């Protein structure tokens, strides 16, 4: 028997033959891979099909908890465990589960569709109120209310028609896969901000569009934004997650897949485009001279930012795949993996090499695996560790941690997706609710709203915050008041 359910990405109708028991279908309109709702795949009396675990159907909260475990397994390389748990959670056979897990390993977006609104009974103590990234309530009859899905870890159950499950690390948002495993949960949670993009797509060619200053009371002003359309032409963005600035204020952006880099003037004028030899752009840094760096295995790839000419890489004598990279004002480059912190000087010599530096940051002795990194003018390091920030000094000694998941001002709603440090040493943290600002010791100062969700942001010499809003396909620049 054929039935139809809605694509959680483009909302097109998806035809599904229930007798096939296929675990995924492909949307012909947006080309998304969508996991078929279990209610359509579950057989009647007689049990599940061959090779499918005969376990009870799980409620959405339990599926959310299980999914977090699965994603953490993918993140830590425990593929076999992830496959088994996915089988039990979504009632698929081993081959189907393996296909999905391998999609996550390849950083491909995977979406879960549902056919009904998931709600709690009136007696439930968990009654979340959904808001967009501007803090506006989402009504069940709004487009946003109809398209948000039911899922997320320990803290969120979303009442809607779809749940988006991207692969982070570092990369991906409502309809992305993330470039790094360390950001998997950030991708899922930040996805719900897709509905809250401030700037609608522009008609005509993509171009720099200064906008009237819109003050955010007490802290920041959105002074410029440009782009706004998806595409691969000059000034258009397609799953663009990385951003950097050079000493002249020129802005560099990097697409997650394909290696495309675009270069813009400080005012948004398109200057150049070229392609780096990277399959998935999980990190990018730009030094003051306009050299662009990408993390790789046992090396950092280097390119001339204006011409795209490949420069000699910075090599590392160790079996390490770098995933995070940041440029210091003096030309030094920080490269990080899940287990290493390495600092190169501007000639490529290693001046700091730490193995397993993160274990000391956890009170229970376990070792977190942060990978996204920011650096201040003094060389202090700031790492994203899912929903908290870890601070190390310029010699790699652990100093403190702050944040955590919650609704307090100094906590984060959902996982952290980007981090930057301004000229005064204040720490800016992007999460689902907005951008929270802390002093150098982790004391909360302020929070302000920003369009969409950024996977990367950086400060220029004018102490302006430059962000890549992947959801809105635009660059946004904030002046700090």
C-alpha positions as CSV (number, residue, x, y, z in Angstrom):
1,X,0.0,0.0,0.0
2,X,1.3,3.4,-0.9
3,X,1.2,6.3,1.4
4,X,2.6,9.9,1.5
5,X,4.4,11.9,4.2
6,X,6.1,15.3,4.2
7,X,9.8,15.9,3.5
8,X,11.1,17.8,6.6
9,X,13.4,19.9,4.4
10,X,11.3,21.2,1.5
11,X,7.8,20.0,2.6
12,X,7.2,18.2,-0.6
13,X,5.1,15.0,-0.5
14,X,7.1,11.8,-0.4
15,X,5.5,8.7,-1.8
16,X,6.3,5.5,0.2
17,X,5.3,1.9,-0.5
18,X,4.8,0.5,3.0
19,X,5.3,-3.1,1.8
20,X,8.9,-2.3,0.9
21,X,9.9,-1.6,4.5
22,X,12.7,0.6,3.1
23,X,14.3,2.7,5.8
24,X,15.0,5.7,3.7
25,X,13.5,7.5,0.7
26,X,15.0,10.2,-1.5
27,X,13.2,13.5,-2.0
28,X,13.0,14.3,-5.8
29,X,12.7,18.0,-5.1
30,X,15.5,18.8,-2.6
31,X,17.5,15.5,-2.9
32,X,17.4,14.9,0.8
33,X,17.7,11.4,2.2
34,X,14.8,11.0,4.7
35,X,14.4,8.3,7.2
36,X,10.9,6.9,6.9
37,X,8.8,7.3,10.1
38,X,8.7,4.1,12.1
39,X,4.9,4.2,12.2
40,X,5.0,3.6,8.4
41,X,7.6,0.9,8.5
42,X,6.5,-1.1,11.6
43,X,4.6,-4.3,10.6
44,X,1.4,-5.4,12.3
45,X,1.1,-8.6,14.4
46,X,3.7,-11.1,13.6
47,X,6.7,-9.1,14.5
48,X,9.4,-7.3,12.6
49,X,11.1,-8.5,9.4
50,X,14.1,-10.7,9.1
51,X,17.2,-9.3,10.7
52,X,15.3,-6.5,12.5
53,X,15.5,-6.5,16.4
54,X,12.2,-7.5,18.0
55,X,12.2,-4.7,20.5
56,X,9.4,-2.4,21.5
57,X,8.7,0.8,19.6
58,X,10.2,3.7,21.5
59,X,8.6,7.0,22.4
60,X,10.2,10.2,20.9
61,X,12.0,11.1,24.2
62,X,13.7,7.8,24.3
63,X,14.5,7.9,20.6
64,X,16.1,11.3,21.2
65,X,18.2,10.0,24.1
66,X,19.2,7.0,22.0
67,X,20.0,9.2,19.0
68,X,22.4,11.3,21.1
69,X,24.2,8.1,22.1
70,X,24.4,7.0,18.5
71,X,25.8,10.3,17.4
72,X,28.4,10.2,20.1
73,X,29.4,6.7,19.0
74,X,29.9,8.0,15.4
75,X,31.9,10.8,16.8
76,X,34.2,8.6,18.7
77,X,34.6,6.0,15.9
78,X,32.5,3.2,17.5
79,X,30.8,2.3,14.3
80,X,29.6,-1.2,15.2
81,X,28.0,-0.1,18.4
82,X,26.3,2.8,16.6
83,X,24.9,0.4,14.0
84,X,23.5,-2.0,16.6
85,X,21.9,0.8,18.6
86,X,20.4,2.4,15.5
87,X,18.9,-1.0,14.6
88,X,17.3,-1.3,18.0
89,X,16.1,2.3,18.1
90,X,14.6,2.6,14.6
91,X,13.8,-1.1,13.8
92,X,15.9,-1.5,10.7
93,X,18.1,-4.4,9.6
94,X,21.9,-4.3,9.9
95,X,22.5,-3.2,6.3
96,X,20.0,-0.3,6.5
97,X,21.5,0.8,9.8
98,X,25.0,0.6,8.3
99,X,24.0,2.7,5.3
100,X,22.7,5.5,7.6
101,X,25.7,5.4,10.0
102,X,28.1,5.6,7.0
103,X,26.1,8.6,5.7
104,X,26.8,10.2,9.1
105,X,30.5,9.3,8.9
106,X,30.6,11.0,5.5
107,X,29.0,14.1,7.0
108,X,25.9,13.8,4.8
109,X,22.6,15.2,6.0
110,X,20.0,12.6,7.2
111,X,16.5,13.7,8.1
112,X,13.8,11.9,10.0
113,X,10.2,12.4,8.9
114,X,7.1,12.0,11.1
115,X,3.5,11.8,10.1
116,X,1.9,13.1,13.3
117,X,2.4,15.8,15.9
118,X,4.2,14.4,19.0
119,X,2.9,15.9,22.2
120,X,2.9,15.2,25.9
121,X,-0.3,14.5,27.8
122,X,-1.7,17.4,29.8
123,X,-0.4,15.9,33.0
124,X,3.2,15.9,31.8
125,X,5.7,18.1,33.6
126,X,7.7,18.7,30.4
127,X,6.0,21.3,28.4
128,X,8.5,23.1,26.2
129,X,7.7,26.4,24.6
130,X,9.4,26.7,21.2
131,X,10.9,30.0,20.1
132,X,12.8,31.0,17.0
133,X,16.3,32.7,17.2
134,X,14.6,36.0,17.9
135,X,12.8,34.6,20.9
136,X,9.4,34.7,19.3
137,X,7.0,31.9,20.2
138,X,6.3,29.4,17.4
139,X,2.6,28.7,17.1
140,X,1.4,25.3,16.0
141,X,-0.4,26.9,13.0
142,X,2.6,28.9,11.8
143,X,4.8,27.5,9.1
144,X,7.5,27.1,11.7
145,X,5.2,25.3,14.0
146,X,4.2,22.9,11.2
147,X,7.8,22.1,10.1
148,X,9.8,21.7,13.3
149,X,10.3,18.1,14.2
150,X,10.2,16.0,17.4
151,X,13.7,15.2,18.7
152,X,16.6,16.3,20.6
153,X,18.7,14.7,23.2
154,X,17.9,15.1,26.8
155,X,16.2,18.5,26.8
156,X,14.0,19.1,23.8
157,X,11.0,17.4,22.2
158,X,9.7,19.4,19.3
159,X,6.1,19.3,18.3
160,X,5.9,19.4,14.5
161,X,5.9,17.4,11.3
162,X,9.7,16.8,11.0
163,X,12.9,16.3,12.8
164,X,16.2,17.1,11.3
165,X,19.1,14.9,12.1
166,X,22.3,16.0,10.4
167,X,25.3,13.9,10.7
168,X,29.2,18.2,13.3
169,X,32.0,17.6,13.7
170,X,32.4,20.7,12.4
171,X,30.1,21.1,10.6
172,X,25.9,21.2,10.3
173,X,21.5,23.2,11.1
174,X,18.1,22.3,10.2
175,X,19.1,20.9,6.9
176,X,22.8,20.4,7.0
177,X,25.4,17.7,7.8
178,X,28.1,19.0,10.0
179,X,31.7,19.0,9.0
180,X,33.0,17.5,12.1
181,X,31.8,14.8,14.5
182,X,32.4,17.1,17.5
183,X,29.6,19.3,16.3
184,X,27.0,16.6,15.5
185,X,24.7,17.6,18.4
186,X,25.1,21.2,17.6
187,X,23.9,20.6,14.1
188,X,20.7,19.0,15.2
189,X,19.8,21.6,17.8
190,X,20.8,24.6,15.8
191,X,18.7,23.3,12.9
192,X,15.6,24.8,14.4
193,X,16.9,28.3,13.7
194,X,16.4,27.7,10.0
195,X,12.9,29.3,10.4
196,X,14.4,32.4,12.1
197,X,16.6,33.8,9.4
198,X,16.3,37.6,9.5
199,X,17.1,38.4,5.9
200,X,14.8,36.8,3.3
201,X,16.5,35.7,0.0
202,X,17.1,38.6,-2.3
203,X,15.8,38.8,-5.9
204,X,18.4,39.3,-8.6
205,X,22.1,39.0,-8.2
206,X,23.8,38.4,-4.9
207,X,25.6,41.6,-3.8
208,X,26.8,43.4,-0.7
209,X,23.8,45.1,0.9
210,X,24.5,47.4,3.8
211,X,21.4,47.7,6.0
212,X,20.3,50.4,8.4
213,X,21.9,50.0,11.8
214,X,19.7,47.9,14.0
215,X,20.9,48.3,17.6
216,X,20.6,45.4,20.0
217,X,20.0,47.2,23.3
218,X,23.1,47.5,25.4
219,X,25.7,45.7,23.3
220,X,25.9,45.1,19.6
221,X,24.7,46.6,16.3
222,X,24.1,44.6,13.1
223,X,25.8,47.0,10.8
224,X,26.2,45.1,7.6
225,X,25.0,41.9,5.9
226,X,25.5,40.6,2.4
227,X,24.7,37.5,0.3
228,X,21.3,36.0,1.0
229,X,21.0,33.5,-1.9
230,X,22.0,29.9,-2.3
231,X,24.2,29.1,-5.2
232,X,27.7,28.6,-6.5
233,X,28.1,31.8,-8.4
234,X,30.2,34.8,-7.2
235,X,28.6,36.1,-4.0
236,X,26.3,33.2,-3.6
237,X,26.7,30.7,-0.8
238,X,26.0,26.9,-0.7
239,X,26.4,25.2,2.7
240,X,29.1,27.8,3.6
241,X,30.3,27.3,7.1
242,X,33.8,28.7,7.5
243,X,34.9,32.3,7.6
244,X,38.1,34.3,8.2
245,X,39.6,37.8,7.8
246,X,43.1,39.0,7.0
247,X,44.9,42.1,8.2
248,X,43.3,44.3,5.6
249,X,39.8,43.2,6.6
250,X,39.2,41.1,3.6
251,X,36.7,38.3,4.3
252,X,37.2,34.7,3.2
253,X,34.4,32.1,3.2
254,X,34.6,28.3,2.7
255,X,31.9,25.9,1.5
256,X,31.6,22.7,3.5
257,X,31.8,20.4,0.5
258,X,33.9,20.9,-2.7
259,X,36.6,23.2,-1.2
260,X,35.2,26.5,-2.7
261,X,36.7,29.6,-1.1
262,X,35.3,33.1,-1.9
263,X,37.0,36.4,-1.0
264,X,35.3,39.7,-0.4
265,X,36.4,43.2,0.5
266,X,35.5,44.5,4.0
267,X,32.4,46.1,2.5
268,X,31.3,42.9,0.8
269,X,32.5,43.4,-2.8
270,X,33.3,40.1,-4.4
271,X,37.1,39.8,-5.2
272,X,38.0,36.3,-6.0
273,X,37.1,32.6,-5.8
274,X,39.2,29.4,-5.9
275,X,39.1,25.8,-4.9
276,X,41.1,24.1,-2.1
277,X,42.0,20.5,-2.2
278,X,39.8,19.5,0.7
279,X,36.8,17.2,0.4
280,X,35.0,18.4,3.5
281,X,36.0,21.8,5.0
282,X,35.8,21.2,8.7
283,X,38.0,24.1,9.7
284,X,39.7,27.2,8.2
285,X,41.9,30.0,9.4
286,X,43.3,33.1,7.7
287,X,46.4,34.9,9.0
288,X,47.1,38.6,8.7
289,X,49.0,38.1,5.5
290,X,46.0,36.5,3.8
291,X,47.3,32.9,3.9
292,X,44.5,30.4,4.3
293,X,45.0,27.3,6.3
294,X,43.0,24.0,6.3
295,X,43.5,21.1,8.8
296,X,44.6,17.8,7.3
297,X,46.3,14.5,8.2
298,X,49.8,15.2,9.6
299,X,49.8,18.6,8.1
300,X,48.1,22.0,7.6
301,X,47.3,22.8,4.0
302,X,48.2,26.4,3.0
303,X,47.0,28.6,0.1
304,X,47.5,32.2,-1.0
305,X,44.2,33.7,-0.2
306,X,43.8,35.9,-3.2
307,X,45.1,33.6,-5.9
308,X,44.4,30.2,-4.5
309,X,48.0,29.1,-5.2
310,X,49.0,26.1,-3.1
311,X,51.8,26.9,-0.7
312,X,54.1,24.4,1.0
313,X,52.1,22.8,3.9
314,X,53.1,22.9,7.5
315,X,54.0,19.3,8.3
316,X,53.7,17.4,11.6
317,X,55.6,14.3,12.6
318,X,52.8,12.4,14.1
319,X,49.8,10.2,13.2
320,X,47.3,13.0,13.8
321,X,44.4,14.3,11.7
322,X,43.9,17.9,12.6
323,X,40.3,19.2,12.7
324,X,40.5,22.7,14.3
325,X,42.7,25.5,13.2
326,X,43.1,29.2,14.4
327,X,45.5,32.0,13.5
328,X,47.2,34.2,16.1
329,X,48.1,37.9,15.5
330,X,51.8,37.1,15.5
331,X,51.4,34.7,12.6
332,X,51.5,31.5,14.7
333,X,48.9,28.9,13.9
334,X,47.1,26.6,16.4
335,X,46.1,23.2,15.1
336,X,44.1,20.8,17.2
337,X,42.8,17.2,16.9
338,X,40.6,15.3,19.4
339,X,43.8,14.4,21.3
340,X,46.4,17.0,20.4
341,X,47.2,20.7,20.6
342,X,50.0,21.9,18.3
343,X,51.3,25.4,17.7
344,X,53.4,26.2,14.5
345,X,55.3,29.5,14.1
346,X,54.9,31.4,10.9
347,X,57.7,29.4,9.4
348,X,56.0,26.1,10.1
349,X,58.2,25.0,13.0
350,X,56.4,23.3,15.9
351,X,56.7,25.4,19.1
352,X,54.2,23.6,21.2
353,X,53.2,20.0,21.0
354,X,50.8,18.5,23.6
355,X,49.3,15.0,23.6
356,X,46.1,14.3,25.6
357,X,45.9,17.8,27.1
358,X,42.1,17.6,27.6
359,X,41.9,14.8,30.2
360,X,42.8,17.2,33.1
361,X,39.8,19.4,32.2
362,X,37.2,16.8,33.4
363,X,36.7,16.3,37.1
364,X,35.9,12.6,36.6
365,X,39.1,12.0,34.7
366,X,37.5,11.3,31.4
367,X,38.8,13.0,28.4
368,X,36.6,15.3,26.3
369,X,37.4,15.7,22.7
370,X,36.9,19.3,21.7
371,X,38.1,20.3,18.3
372,X,36.8,23.8,17.4
373,X,39.3,26.4,18.7
374,X,39.6,30.2,19.1
375,X,42.6,32.1,20.2
376,X,43.1,35.5,21.8
377,X,46.0,38.0,21.4
378,X,47.9,36.5,24.3
379,X,47.7,33.0,22.8
380,X,45.1,31.6,25.3
381,X,43.0,28.9,23.7
382,X,39.2,28.5,23.9
383,X,37.6,25.2,22.9
384,X,34.0,24.2,22.2
385,X,33.2,20.9,24.0
386,X,29.6,20.3,22.9
387,X,27.7,22.6,25.4
388,X,30.6,24.1,27.3
389,X,33.8,26.1,26.8
390,X,37.2,25.0,28.0
391,X,40.0,27.6,28.4
392,X,43.7,26.8,28.3
393,X,46.6,29.2,28.6
394,X,49.2,29.8,25.9
395,X,51.2,26.9,27.1
396,X,48.3,24.5,26.9
397,X,47.6,24.4,30.6
398,X,44.0,24.0,31.6
399,X,42.5,27.1,33.3
400,X,38.8,26.7,33.6
401,X,35.5,25.7,32.0
402,X,32.1,27.3,31.9
403,X,28.7,27.0,30.3
404,X,26.7,23.7,30.2
405,X,23.3,23.0,29.0
406,X,20.4,24.9,30.6
407,X,18.3,28.1,30.7
408,X,20.5,30.1,33.1
409,X,22.1,33.2,31.6
410,X,25.5,31.6,31.7
411,X,24.4,28.4,30.2
412,X,23.6,27.4,26.6
413,X,20.3,26.3,25.0
414,X,21.6,23.4,22.9
415,X,25.1,22.8,21.8
416,X,27.6,25.6,21.0
417,X,28.3,26.0,17.3
418,X,30.9,28.8,17.1
419,X,33.2,30.8,19.3
420,X,35.3,34.0,18.9
421,X,37.3,36.3,21.2
422,X,37.4,40.1,20.7
423,X,40.2,42.5,21.2
424,X,39.3,43.0,24.9
425,X,39.5,39.3,25.6
426,X,35.7,38.8,25.8
427,X,34.4,35.5,24.6
428,X,31.5,35.2,22.2
429,X,29.6,31.9,22.0
430,X,27.0,31.1,19.4
431,X,24.2,28.8,20.5
432,X,20.5,28.3,19.7
433,X,19.3,31.2,21.8
434,X,21.8,33.7,20.4
435,X,25.3,34.9,21.1
436,X,26.4,35.0,24.7
437,X,29.3,37.1,25.8
438,X,31.6,36.3,28.7
439,X,34.7,37.9,30.2
440,X,38.0,36.1,30.0
441,X,37.3,34.1,33.1
442,X,33.9,32.8,31.9
443,X,31.7,35.3,33.8
444,X,28.5,36.1,31.8
445,X,28.2,39.6,30.5
446,X,25.4,39.8,27.9
447,X,23.5,37.9,25.2
448,X,22.3,39.4,21.9
449,X,20.3,38.0,19.0
450,X,21.8,37.3,15.6
451,X,20.4,36.1,12.3
452,X,20.3,32.3,11.9
453,X,23.1,30.2,13.3
454,X,26.9,30.6,12.7
455,X,29.3,27.7,12.5
456,X,32.2,30.1,12.4
457,X,32.8,33.7,13.4
458,X,35.9,35.9,13.9
459,X,36.8,39.4,14.8
460,X,38.6,41.9,12.5
461,X,41.0,44.7,13.4
462,X,38.0,47.0,14.0
463,X,36.8,44.7,16.7
464,X,33.7,43.9,14.5
465,X,32.2,40.4,14.8
466,X,32.1,38.8,11.3
467,X,29.8,35.7,11.1
468,X,28.9,33.2,8.4
469,X,25.2,32.6,8.7
470,X,24.9,29.3,7.0
471,X,21.1,29.2,7.3
472,X,20.6,32.6,5.6
473,X,23.4,32.1,3.1
474,X,24.8,35.5,4.2
475,X,27.7,37.2,6.0
476,X,26.6,39.3,9.0
477,X,28.8,41.9,10.7
478,X,28.2,43.3,14.2
479,X,29.7,46.4,15.6
480,X,30.3,46.0,19.3
481,X,28.9,49.1,21.2
